[in-house]
Amino acid sequence: MTVAASRAASPAAANPNATIKWLVEPTSAAWVEQTLANLDTVLLDHSHCERKAAGVALSLMSRYPSNAKLVRALTAIAQEELQHFEQVNRILEKRGVTLAPLPAPPYGSGLKAQVRRNEPDRLLDLLLVSGLIEARSHERLGLLAEHLPDRELAKFYHSLMASEARHYGAYWLLATAEFDREVASARLAELAAVESELLSTLYPEPRIHS
């Protein structure tokens, strides 16, 4: 395995500060501070993120309907993402925050731009990009669980971490079921570097992925 592939398989080995598998760089303390100071906006963005994550799973199922293993795995993910969407919306309602659109940071579009157009490369990239987003969500929801002064809300975010970990694990299993592990690892290293670069400059408005 190449050095890049080895780092992709275990980014913590390349960067001791990165504690979540797949992620090249950890989230900055500045993001945590920005988030805690703008919690209602972040909760609203979290609602959008859960809806979008369910939509990604449904889109992949629609694009590859003959892949039974993929459809089964993504059905479970979509159902869980929609459950989280409902849970976050209840919290928003309780806090008096109305559902509304938010301008998107460059994170999602930046990763989408890396997806190659031709198959089978497109499928590999879609699975890995989806997994990277889930991995970053896992890390950041964990930071919210750790730092939120509202212990009830912190407990809620802690409860979501296991499912986010399952999701990025599921995307990796799907990728390695369809592609050689070394090919998938090498491509993951490339995409993970882009993912961290997209987060290297803090977006001026607080977002889950900013």
C-alpha positions in Angstrom: 0.0 0.0 0.0 1.2 3.5 -0.8 2.0 6.0 1.9 -1.0 8.1 0.8 -3.2 5.0 1.1 -1.9 4.1 4.5 -2.6 7.6 5.7 -6.2 7.4 4.3 -6.8 4.1 6.2 -5.6 5.7 9.4 -5.3 9.5 9.3 -4.5 9.6 13.0 -1.2 8.0 12.2 -0.4 10.9 9.9 -1.6 13.5 12.2 -1.8 12.7 15.9 -4.4 15.5 16.4 -6.9 13.8 14.1 -8.8 11.3 16.1 -11.5 10.3 13.6 -10.7 7.8 10.9 -10.7 9.2 7.3 -10.1 12.8 8.4 -6.7 14.4 7.6 -7.1 17.4 9.9 -9.2 17.8 13.0 -11.8 20.6 13.4 -10.4 23.8 14.8 -11.2 25.3 18.1 -12.4 28.4 16.2 -15.2 26.4 14.8 -16.3 25.2 18.2 -16.3 28.8 19.5 -18.2 30.0 16.5 -20.8 27.3 16.8 -21.4 27.8 20.6 -22.0 31.5 19.9 -24.6 30.8 17.2 -26.3 27.7 18.3 -29.7 28.3 16.8 -28.2 28.8 13.4 -26.2 25.6 13.7 -29.2 23.7 14.8 -31.1 25.0 11.7 -28.2 24.0 9.5 -28.1 20.6 11.2 -31.7 20.1 10.2 -30.8 20.8 6.6 -27.8 18.5 6.8 -29.9 15.5 8.0 -32.4 16.1 5.2 -29.7 16.4 2.6 -28.0 13.2 3.9 -31.2 11.3 3.5 -31.5 12.7 0.0 -28.0 11.6 -0.9 -28.8 8.0 0.1 -32.1 8.1 -1.9 -30.3 9.5 -4.9 -27.7 6.8 -4.9 -30.4 4.1 -4.7 -32.1 5.7 -7.6 -28.9 5.9 -9.6 -27.9 2.2 -8.9 -31.2 0.4 -8.3 -29.8 -3.0 -9.4 -27.2 -3.1 -6.7 -29.1 -4.9 -4.0 -26.4 -4.6 -1.3 -26.1 -0.9 -1.9 -29.9 -0.4 -1.8 -30.2 -2.3 1.5 -27.5 -0.3 3.2 -28.7 3.0 1.9 -32.3 2.3 2.8 -31.2 2.0 6.5 -29.1 5.2 6.3 -31.9 7.2 4.7 -34.4 6.0 7.3 -32.1 7.0 10.1 -31.2 10.3 8.6 -34.9 11.2 8.3 -35.4 10.2 12.0 -32.6 12.6 13.0 -34.2 15.3 10.8 -37.4 14.9 12.7 -35.6 15.0 16.1 -33.6 18.1 15.2 -36.8 19.8 14.0 -38.5 19.1 17.3 -35.6 20.8 19.1 -35.9 23.8 16.7 -39.6 24.0 17.4 -39.0 23.9 21.2 -36.5 26.7 20.9 -38.9 28.8 18.7 -36.7 28.6 15.6 -38.6 28.5 12.3 -37.4 26.3 9.5 -35.8 28.5 6.8 -33.2 28.2 4.0 -29.6 29.0 4.7 -26.8 29.9 2.3 -24.6 26.9 1.8 -20.9 27.0 2.6 -18.5 25.9 -0.2 -17.9 22.5 1.5 -20.6 20.4 -0.2 -20.1 21.9 -3.7 -16.3 21.7 -3.3 -16.5 17.9 -2.6 -19.1 17.4 -5.3 -16.7 19.0 -7.8 -14.2 16.2 -7.1 -16.6 13.5 -8.2 -15.5 12.0 -11.6 -18.2 11.8 -14.3 -17.5 8.4 -15.8 -18.4 5.1 -14.3 -17.2 3.2 -12.3 -15.1 6.1 -11.0 -18.3 8.1 -10.3 -19.7 5.4 -8.0 -16.5 5.2 -6.0 -16.2 8.9 -5.6 -19.9 9.3 -4.6 -19.5 6.6 -1.9 -16.2 8.1 -0.6 -17.4 11.7 -0.6 -20.6 10.6 1.3 -18.5 8.7 3.8 -16.2 11.7 4.3 -19.1 14.0 5.1 -20.5 11.4 7.6 -17.0 11.1 9.2 -16.8 14.9 9.6 -20.3 15.0 11.0 -19.4 12.3 13.5 -16.4 14.4 14.7 -18.3 17.6 14.9 -21.4 16.2 16.6 -19.0 14.8 19.2 -17.4 18.2 19.7 -20.9 19.6 20.3 -21.6 16.9 22.8 -18.4 17.7 24.6 -18.7 21.4 24.7 -22.3 22.4 24.8 -23.3 23.9 28.2 -26.9 22.7 27.7 -26.5 19.1 29.0 -29.8 17.9 27.5 -28.7 19.1 24.0 -25.2 17.7 24.6 -26.7 14.3 25.4 -28.7 14.4 22.2 -25.6 15.0 20.1 -23.8 12.3 21.9 -26.6 9.9 21.0 -26.2 10.7 17.3 -22.4 9.9 17.2 -22.8 6.1 16.9 -25.1 6.3 13.9 -22.8 8.8 12.1 -19.9 6.3 12.7 -22.1 3.5 11.3 -22.9 5.6 8.2 -19.3 6.4 7.2 -18.4 2.8 7.9 -21.3 1.6 5.7 -20.1 3.8 2.8 -16.6 2.4 3.2 -17.8 -1.2 3.2 -19.9 -0.4 0.0 -16.8 1.1 -1.6 -14.5 -1.8 -0.8 -17.2 -4.3 -1.9 -17.3 -2.7 -5.3 -13.6 -1.7 -5.7 -10.1 -3.0 -4.8 -9.2 -1.8 -1.3 -6.0 -0.2 -2.4 -7.7 1.7 -5.2 -10.4 2.9 -2.8 -7.8 3.9 -0.1 -5.7 5.8 -2.6 -8.7 7.7 -3.9 -9.9 8.3 -0.3 -6.5 9.9 0.5 -7.0 12.4 -2.3 -10.5 13.3 -1.4 -9.7 13.5 2.3 -7.0 16.1 1.6 -9.5 18.2 -0.4 -12.1 17.8 2.4 -9.7 19.2 5.0 -8.5 22.0 2.7 -12.2 23.1 2.2 -12.4 23.5 6.0 -9.0 25.2 6.4 -10.7 28.7 6.3 -13.5 29.2 8.7 -16.7 30.1 6.9 -18.0 33.5 8.2 -21.4 32.0 9.0 -21.7 29.1 11.4 -22.5 25.7 9.8 -22.0 22.1 10.6 -19.6 21.8 7.7 -17.9 25.2 7.5 
